[in-house]
């Protein structure tokens, strides 16, 4: 039995006690069955809901949130799944949820944040009530940056990632009911490309566990495994078919896509090493060296527990994806969720801990200490991010839309530049831009909205121009002068800051220009 940790004013917390079932995780037999700890769990969840609800009220939705909403609003489910998703590079579970919300329940754009919060709440509840970690880990984990902010406040598919990943962890040791795991993995695979990778990695590790115990399984269970393997194979085949790129998909025409972009965007492409450092630091301890040490130590501990595969396979797969293709800051949390999922599976119950050697006991204590350090820094990150959400606009999209409405610009001709303009489009019930054929941004050739030929610009004859930028100073120097030469002047600037941990990832600024002379 491991030594308990002293907590002032509380019973001794025994690292060996489980967190679920009738045993509450405390060394005292009497307190093990105390309902007060379960009330504490509800209190923590209630606090989590209050923090997220407060933050959502101040969050200005950005372009990626708007893009999925507009696709779900303007397309049929058939068109979404069998046409548009290949340009998005993502399966369509999130788009389908938004489609149902709009077309069945008539939800408005303002409901988007709360739709995301619903899934995030379920994931937080699963962590708080069902994770095997002691409460000194479970409770603070719920308030870490990705759990309470990035994947809770910002309404993207990732709000469902903790729920589905943690559900897979909870079912991982139940090898007699593969159909339950299969349902979770099918949903996870259809959530996002990152979810597809995690589903494949978790599913492979789960199947290997079953193969090791194959002779002990009943014939009926073995038959269900064969059916479940077929279902997963068909799921991955289906995803491959719907996401198979056609020649006009922008992501696979990088050269032409970059050529169509302004010069300052072309110069912003990071190196592979920069991507690697950014990925591991962003996912864990904010700096690459302590993050790398955490990754290696957690891997060693999972190796001791015989769970290295479920830890290393998803982490290495995601890191490779982000280094070789792309991995923006808001993707880094997938590594965090994958690591917590693996540690969940590897965590020993109290019976196992009773038989631990001295090395295993010290390893577990060190793992607890490492997780507490991870929680402490990420809670600080979350606090700063939430405070910044209150103080500053995350995106200028809402303010830009309000200005355009106030001057009646949407009744005239508006021209928009760059992908970010979809953030403004979502505040209108139709496409307001004359140079784009759809309200959502179609990530395919020809690349509408990246640049406009001067002759085409004059032919469209816009009254207003919306210029989106992540580099406002560069836009002022290179993008605004040609527009001024065409008779436009800046009449409104809507500022935005894409908040990321304790800083700003990129700006989200909208310049609105009006024609002042022919």
Secondary structure, DSSP 8 states (H G I E B T S, - for coil): ----B--TTS--B-TTS-SSTT--SBSSHHHHT-HHHHHHHHHHHHHHHHHHHHHHTT----HHHHHHHHHHHHS-HHHIIIIIHHHHTS-SHHHHHHHHHHHTT---GGGHHHHHHHHHHHHHHHHHHH-SS-HHHHHHHTTSHIIIIITTTS-SGGGGHHHHHHHHHHHTT-TT-HHHHHHHHHHHHTT-HHHHHHHHHHHHHHHHHHHHTGGGS-HHHHHHHHHHHHHHHHHHHHHHHHH---TTBGGG-HHHHHHHS-HHHHTT---HHHHHHHHHHHHTTSSHHHHHHHHHHHHHHHHHTT-HHHHHHHHHHHHHHHHHT---GGGTHHHHHHHHHHHHHH---HHHHHT--HHHHHHHHHHHHHHHHHHHHHHHHHHHHHHHHHHS-S-SHHHHHHHHHHTTGGGS-EEEESGGGHHHHTTSSS--BTT-SSSS---BSS-TTS---HHHHHHH--SEEEEEES-HHHHHHHTHHHHHHTTEEEEEEE--EEEETTEEEEE-EEEEEEE---
